[in-house]
Amino acid sequence: MDAEAVARLLAKLRRFATDELDEEERVVLAALLAPAVRMAYSEAEVTGFGTTDLAPLPDLLADALQRSGLRVVGLADPGA
């Protein structure tokens, strides 16, 4: 994974969340991203995007993800 690519993506994500999403959409995005952000900081709570509730994923969001068919694949550690 390239550090410059990560930096570019995070900058784009910040602009997207700030410029394109309304408050309710930012809360949904936060629910999706909060667990990863929490792991990066090794903290019990992460504040930002208007939410600190990290678990469980809200049922409404989990149901919508399941119905959408959206999946993340190919992220497993190849050495594992």
BAVEXGU-528109 format. One record per residue: x, y, z of N, C-alpha, C, O in turn; residue number from 1. Coordinates in steps of 0.001 Angstrom, whole numbers, plus 500000, padded with zeros to 6 digits. Example, Ala and Ser with C-alpha at 12.3 -4.5 7.8 and 13.67 -1.06 7.14 Angstrom:
REM BAVEXGU-528109
<node n_east="513190" n_north="494310" n_up="507800" ca_east="512300" ca_north="495500" ca_up="507800" c_east="513200" c_north="496700" c_up="507800" o_east="514236" o_north="496681" o_up="508465" n="1"/>
<node n_east="512850" n_north="497750" n_up="507080" ca_east="513670" ca_north="498940" ca_up="507140" c_east="512900" c_north="500030" c_up="507870" o_east="513409" o_north="501138" o_up="508039" n="2"/>
REM end
This chain:
REM BAVEXGU-528109
<node n_east="500852" n_north="498834" n_up="500000" ca_east="500000" ca_north="500000" ca_up="500000" c_east="500902" c_north="501234" c_up="500000" o_east="501832" o_north="501326" o_up="500802" n="1"/>
<node n_east="500632" n_north="502166" n_up="499117" ca_east="501454" ca_north="503356" ca_up="498936" c_east="500989" c_north="504492" c_up="499857" o_east="499804" o_north="504825" o_up="499884" n="2"/>
<node n_east="501913" n_north="505078" n_up="500602" ca_east="501575" ca_north="506153" ca_up="501550" c_east="500975" c_north="507360" c_up="500843" o_east="500068" o_north="507996" o_up="501379" n="3"/>
<node n_east="501459" n_north="507687" n_up="499661" ca_east="500910" ca_north="508828" ca_up="498919" c_east="499474" c_north="508557" c_up="498493" o_east="498635" o_north="509457" o_up="498539" n="4"/>
<node n_east="499185" n_north="507337" n_up="498084" ca_east="497814" ca_north="506979" ca_up="497694" c_east="496883" c_north="507086" c_up="498898" o_east="495755" o_north="507564" o_up="498775" n="5"/>
<node n_east="497351" n_north="506645" n_up="500047" ca_east="496549" ca_north="506742" ca_up="501269" c_east="496272" c_north="508208" c_up="501596" o_east="495139" o_north="508566" o_up="501918" n="6"/>
<node n_east="497284" n_north="509047" n_up="501517" ca_east="497118" ca_north="510472" ca_up="501807" c_east="496131" c_north="511112" c_up="500830" o_east="495287" o_north="511911" o_up="501235" n="7"/>
<node n_east="496234" n_north="510764" n_up="499543" ca_east="495304" ca_north="511313" ca_up="498544" c_east="493877" c_north="510888" c_up="498841" o_east="492955" o_north="511701" o_up="498774" n="8"/>
<node n_east="493696" n_north="509613" n_up="499168" ca_east="492351" ca_north="509117" ca_up="499460" c_east="491759" c_north="509807" c_up="500684" o_east="490596" o_north="510212" o_up="500667" n="9"/>
<node n_east="492545" n_north="509942" n_up="501737" ca_east="492033" ca_north="510589" ca_up="502942" c_east="491668" c_north="512045" c_up="502674" o_east="490668" o_north="512534" o_up="503200" n="10"/>
<node n_east="492459" n_north="512743" n_up="501867" ca_east="492134" ca_north="514126" ca_up="501506" c_east="490835" c_north="514182" c_up="500704" o_east="489996" o_north="515052" o_up="500939" n="11"/>
<node n_east="490671" n_north="513266" n_up="499769" ca_east="489435" ca_north="513218" ca_up="498973" c_east="488239" c_north="512884" c_up="499853" o_east="487166" o_north="513465" o_up="499695" n="12"/>
<node n_east="488420" n_north="511960" n_up="500769" ca_east="487336" ca_north="511581" ca_up="501668" c_east="486926" c_north="512763" c_up="502549" o_east="485738" o_north="512993" o_up="502775" n="13"/>
<node n_east="487904" n_north="513498" n_up="503037" ca_east="487615" ca_north="514678" ca_up="503857" c_east="486830" c_north="515708" c_up="503036" o_east="485834" o_north="516250" o_up="503514" n="14"/>
<node n_east="487278" n_north="515981" n_up="501797" ca_east="486567" ca_north="516945" ca_up="500938" c_east="485161" c_north="516452" c_up="500622" o_east="484206" o_north="517227" o_up="500659" n="15"/>
<node n_east="485033" n_north="515166" n_up="500312" ca_east="483729" ca_north="514597" ca_up="500000" c_east="482775" c_north="514759" c_up="501176" o_east="481643" o_north="515211" o_up="501004" n="16"/>
<node n_east="483229" n_north="514392" n_up="502365" ca_east="482378" ca_north="514478" ca_up="503558" c_east="482000" c_north="515926" c_up="503846" o_east="480867" o_north="516209" o_up="504236" n="17"/>
<node n_east="482935" n_north="516831" n_up="503657" ca_east="482693" ca_north="518245" ca_up="503956" c_east="481832" c_north="518922" c_up="502900" o_east="480917" o_north="519675" o_up="503232" n="18"/>
<node n_east="482119" n_north="518661" n_up="501644" ca_east="481497" ca_north="519406" ca_up="500544" c_east="480256" c_north="518757" c_up="499948" o_east="479397" o_north="519450" o_up="499403" n="19"/>
<node n_east="480154" n_north="517438" n_up="500045" ca_east="479090" ca_north="516738" ca_up="499327" c_east="477996" c_north="516147" c_up="500214" o_east="476883" o_north="515908" o_up="499744" n="20"/>
<node n_east="478296" n_north="515912" n_up="501473" ca_east="477343" ca_north="515217" ca_up="502333" c_east="476632" c_north="516183" c_up="503265" o_east="477218" o_north="517147" o_up="503757" n="21"/>
<node n_east="475335" n_north="515897" n_up="503500" ca_east="474630" ca_north="516665" ca_up="504520" c_east="474916" c_north="516023" c_up="505878" o_east="475595" o_north="514999" o_up="505953" n="22"/>
<node n_east="474404" n_north="516618" n_up="506938" ca_east="474716" ca_north="516149" ca_up="508295" c_east="474303" c_north="514688" c_up="508507" o_east="475059" o_north="513910" o_up="509088" n="23"/>
<node n_east="473121" n_north="514318" n_up="508043" ca_east="472672" ca_north="512926" ca_up="508232" c_east="473567" c_north="511952" c_up="507481" o_east="473880" o_north="510879" o_up="507998" n="24"/>
<node n_east="473984" n_north="512310" n_up="506270" ca_east="474874" ca_north="511440" ca_up="505497" c_east="476246" c_north="511334" c_up="506159" o_east="476869" o_north="510274" o_up="506118" n="25"/>
<node n_east="476720" n_north="512417" n_up="506765" ca_east="478000" ca_north="512360" ca_up="507481" c_east="477924" c_north="511404" c_up="508669" o_east="478898" o_north="510716" o_up="508976" n="26"/>
<node n_east="476780" n_north="511358" n_up="509332" ca_east="476609" ca_north="510426" ca_up="510455" c_east="476670" c_north="508987" c_up="509950" o_east="477278" o_north="508129" o_up="510592" n="27"/>
<node n_east="476043" n_north="508718" n_up="508804" ca_east="476092" ca_north="507366" ca_up="508223" c_east="477527" c_north="507020" c_up="507843" o_east="477996" o_north="505917" o_up="508128" n="28"/>
<node n_east="478226" n_north="507954" n_up="507203" ca_east="479624" ca_north="507710" ca_up="506835" c_east="480461" c_north="507455" c_up="508091" o_east="481324" o_north="506577" o_up="508094" n="29"/>
<node n_east="480212" n_north="508204" n_up="509135" ca_east="480947" ca_north="508011" ca_up="510386" c_east="480716" c_north="506614" c_up="510952" o_east="481645" o_north="505987" o_up="511461" n="30"/>
<node n_east="479487" n_north="506128" n_up="510864" ca_east="479198" ca_north="504776" ca_up="511365" c_east="479990" c_north="503731" c_up="510590" o_east="480395" o_north="502710" o_up="511145" n="31"/>
<node n_east="480208" n_north="503993" n_up="509305" ca_east="480986" ca_north="503051" ca_up="508496" c_east="482486" c_north="503142" c_up="508786" o_east="483182" o_north="502127" o_up="508802" n="32"/>
<node n_east="482974" n_north="504349" n_up="509011" ca_east="484414" ca_north="504559" ca_up="509152" c_east="484929" c_north="504501" c_up="510586" o_east="486111" o_north="504236" o_up="510803" n="33"/>
<node n_east="484078" n_north="504740" n_up="511549" ca_east="484522" ca_north="504871" ca_up="512936" c_east="485334" c_north="503682" c_up="513444" o_east="486344" o_north="503900" o_up="514113" n="34"/>
<node n_east="484951" n_north="502445" n_up="513167" ca_east="485770" ca_north="501332" ca_up="513687" c_east="487212" c_north="501366" c_up="513181" o_east="488139" o_north="501094" o_up="513944" n="35"/>
<node n_east="487409" n_north="501694" n_up="511914" ca_east="488775" ca_north="501757" ca_up="511377" c_east="489541" c_north="502925" c_up="511967" o_east="490727" o_north="502798" o_up="512273" n="36"/>
<node n_east="488879" n_north="504059" n_up="512130" ca_east="489541" ca_north="505223" ca_up="512727" c_east="489921" c_north="504900" c_up="514165" o_east="491019" o_north="505236" o_up="514610" n="37"/>
<node n_east="489020" n_north="504250" n_up="514889" ca_east="489310" ca_north="503867" ca_up="516277" c_east="490531" c_north="502960" c_up="516346" o_east="491382" o_north="503133" o_up="517219" n="38"/>
<node n_east="490626" n_north="501995" n_up="515434" ca_east="491786" ca_north="501096" ca_up="515425" c_east="493073" c_north="501868" c_up="515149" o_east="494114" o_north="501555" o_up="515727" n="39"/>
<node n_east="493016" n_north="502872" n_up="514273" ca_east="494214" ca_north="503654" ca_up="513942" c_east="494732" c_north="504408" c_up="515151" o_east="495943" o_north="504559" o_up="515316" n="40"/>
<node n_east="493839" n_north="504880" n_up="515993" ca_east="494227" ca_north="505650" ca_up="517163" c_east="494331" c_north="504795" c_up="518420" o_east="494803" o_north="505275" o_up="519450" n="41"/>
<node n_east="493902" n_north="503545" n_up="518354" ca_east="493904" ca_north="502644" ca_up="519508" c_east="493198" c_north="503264" c_up="520695" o_east="493667" o_north="503164" o_up="521829" n="42"/>
<node n_east="492069" n_north="503904" n_up="520435" ca_east="491292" ca_north="504553" ca_up="521479" c_east="489940" c_north="503881" c_up="521614" o_east="489431" o_north="503287" o_up="520664" n="43"/>
<node n_east="489370" n_north="503978" n_up="522788" ca_east="488055" ca_north="503402" ca_up="523029" c_east="486964" c_north="504217" c_up="522358" o_east="485929" o_north="503670" o_up="521979" n="44"/>
<node n_east="487184" n_north="505535" n_up="522205" ca_east="486182" ca_north="506382" ca_up="521581" c_east="486847" c_north="507271" c_up="520554" o_east="487968" o_north="507740" o_up="520749" n="45"/>
<node n_east="486143" n_north="507498" n_up="519458" ca_east="486596" ca_north="508420" ca_up="518429" c_east="485500" c_north="509441" c_up="518242" o_east="484341" o_north="509086" o_up="518033" n="46"/>
<node n_east="485859" n_north="510706" n_up="518316" ca_east="484868" ca_north="511741" ca_up="518095" c_east="485051" c_north="512316" c_up="516710" o_east="486146" o_north="512297" o_up="516148" n="47"/>
<node n_east="483959" n_north="512829" n_up="516169" ca_east="484003" ca_north="513422" ca_up="514842" c_east="482833" c_north="512953" c_up="514028" o_east="482201" o_north="511947" o_up="514351" n="48"/>
<node n_east="482547" n_north="513662" n_up="512994" ca_east="481432" ca_north="513362" ca_up="512106" c_east="480119" c_north="513268" c_up="512866" o_east="479140" o_north="512744" o_up="512334" n="49"/>
<node n_east="480075" n_north="513756" n_up="514083" ca_east="478826" ca_north="513821" ca_up="514824" c_east="478422" c_north="512563" c_up="515554" o_east="477270" o_north="512461" o_up="515974" n="50"/>
<node n_east="479306" n_north="511603" n_up="515727" ca_east="478930" ca_north="510392" ca_up="516444" c_east="480115" c_north="509839" c_up="517226" o_east="481264" o_north="509968" o_up="516802" n="51"/>
<node n_east="479831" n_north="509228" n_up="518361" ca_east="480870" ca_north="508497" ca_up="519083" c_east="480428" c_north="507064" c_up="519331" o_east="481174" o_north="506288" o_up="519928" n="52"/>
<node n_east="479225" n_north="506696" n_up="518883" ca_east="478714" ca_north="505342" ca_up="519069" c_east="479331" c_north="504436" c_up="518017" o_east="478965" o_north="504510" o_up="516844" n="53"/>
<node n_east="480274" n_north="503572" n_up="518427" ca_east="481024" ca_north="502780" ca_up="517464" c_east="480432" c_north="501409" c_up="517201" o_east="480683" o_north="500826" o_up="516146" n="54"/>
<node n_east="479661" n_north="500886" n_up="518123" ca_east="479170" ca_north="499537" ca_up="517932" c_east="477849" c_north="499401" c_up="518635" o_east="477641" o_north="500072" o_up="519647" n="55"/>
<node n_east="476973" n_north="498602" n_up="518178" ca_east="477039" ca_north="497890" ca_up="516919" c_east="476651" c_north="498799" c_up="515754" o_east="476143" o_north="499902" o_up="515957" n="56"/>
<node n_east="476891" n_north="498333" n_up="514558" ca_east="476454" ca_north="499047" ca_up="513371" c_east="474936" c_north="499159" c_up="513440" o_east="474252" o_north="498158" o_up="513658" n="57"/>
<node n_east="474401" n_north="500366" n_up="513258" ca_east="472938" ca_north="500504" ca_up="513350" c_east="472220" c_north="499523" c_up="512422" o_east="472640" o_north="499322" o_up="511282" n="58"/>
<node n_east="471142" n_north="498916" n_up="512910" ca_east="470403" ca_north="497919" ca_up="512128" c_east="469976" c_north="498458" c_up="510771" o_east="470065" o_north="497755" o_up="509765" n="59"/>
<node n_east="469515" n_north="499697" n_up="510742" ca_east="469078" ca_north="500299" ca_up="509486" c_east="470210" c_north="500307" c_up="508468" o_east="469994" o_north="499993" o_up="507298" n="60"/>
<node n_east="471413" n_north="500665" n_up="508903" ca_east="472566" ca_north="500706" ca_up="508016" c_east="472994" c_north="499302" c_up="507614" o_east="473312" o_north="499066" o_up="506448" n="61"/>
<node n_east="473005" n_north="498378" n_up="508548" ca_east="473367" ca_north="496995" ca_up="508230" c_east="472403" c_north="496403" c_up="507211" o_east="472827" o_north="495736" o_up="506268" n="62"/>
<node n_east="471112" n_north="496643" n_up="507398" ca_east="470115" ca_north="496133" ca_up="506446" c_east="470313" c_north="496738" c_up="505065" o_east="470243" o_north="496027" o_up="504062" n="63"/>
<node n_east="470560" n_north="498045" n_up="505001" ca_east="470764" ca_north="498709" ca_up="503715" c_east="472009" c_north="498186" c_up="503009" o_east="471999" o_north="498003" o_up="501792" n="64"/>
<node n_east="473074" n_north="497947" n_up="503760" ca_east="474288" ca_north="497389" ca_up="503164" c_east="474038" c_north="495990" c_up="502610" o_east="474491" o_north="495659" o_up="501514" n="65"/>
<node n_east="473324" n_north="495183" n_up="503363" ca_east="473032" ca_north="493824" ca_up="502905" c_east="472185" c_north="493842" c_up="501642" o_east="472438" o_north="493074" o_up="500714" n="66"/>
<node n_east="471179" n_north="494714" n_up="501600" ca_east="470323" ca_north="494817" ca_up="500412" c_east="471086" c_north="495349" c_up="499199" o_east="470786" o_north="494973" o_up="498066" n="67"/>
<node n_east="472065" n_north="496216" n_up="499427" ca_east="472800" ca_north="496828" ca_up="498323" c_east="473736" c_north="495838" c_up="497639" o_east="474092" o_north="496017" o_up="496474" n="68"/>
<node n_east="474132" n_north="494800" n_up="498360" ca_east="475090" ca_north="493850" ca_up="497810" c_east="476525" c_north="494352" c_up="497870" o_east="477427" o_north="493680" o_up="497371" n="69"/>
<node n_east="476758" n_north="495514" n_up="498467" ca_east="478096" ca_north="496079" ca_up="498581" c_east="478947" c_north="495197" c_up="499469" o_east="478536" o_north="494814" o_up="500564" n="70"/>
<node n_east="480129" n_north="494879" n_up="498990" ca_east="481060" ca_north="494052" ca_up="499750" c_east="482460" c_north="494600" c_up="499563" o_east="482764" o_north="495217" o_up="498542" n="71"/>
<node n_east="483311" n_north="494375" n_up="500550" ca_east="484722" ca_north="494718" ca_up="500453" c_east="485471" c_north="493396" c_up="500393" o_east="485364" o_north="492563" o_up="501293" n="72"/>
<node n_east="486236" n_north="493215" n_up="499311" ca_east="486999" ca_north="491970" ca_up="499127" c_east="488445" c_north="492305" c_up="498831" o_east="488764" o_north="493411" o_up="498396" n="73"/>
<node n_east="489301" n_north="491355" n_up="499066" ca_east="490692" ca_north="491519" ca_up="498722" c_east="491507" c_north="492295" c_up="499740" o_east="492589" o_north="492781" o_up="499412" n="74"/>
<node n_east="491014" n_north="492425" n_up="500970" ca_east="491738" ca_north="493164" ca_up="501983" c_east="492474" c_north="492261" c_up="502965" o_east="493177" o_north="492744" o_up="503853" n="75"/>
<node n_east="492317" n_north="490976" n_up="502808" ca_east="492984" ca_north="490056" ca_up="503733" c_east="494486" c_north="490145" c_up="503549" o_east="494974" o_north="490388" o_up="502445" n="76"/>
<node n_east="495214" n_north="489948" n_up="504630" ca_east="496664" ca_north="489952" ca_up="504594" c_east="497133" c_north="488733" c_up="503804" o_east="496854" o_north="487601" o_up="504200" n="77"/>
<node n_east="497847" n_north="488948" n_up="502683" ca_east="498269" ca_north="487797" ca_up="501872" c_east="499206" c_north="486849" c_up="502615" o_east="499338" o_north="485688" o_up="502229" n="78"/>
<node n_east="499859" n_north="487328" n_up="503676" ca_east="500748" ca_north="486467" ca_up="504445" c_east="500058" c_north="485683" c_up="505530" o_east="500681" o_north="484867" o_up="506209" n="79"/>
<node n_east="498748" n_north="485931" n_up="505699" ca_east="498020" ca_north="485263" ca_up="506786" c_east="497566" c_north="483893" c_up="506376" o_east="496938" o_north="483188" o_up="507166" n="80"/>
REM end
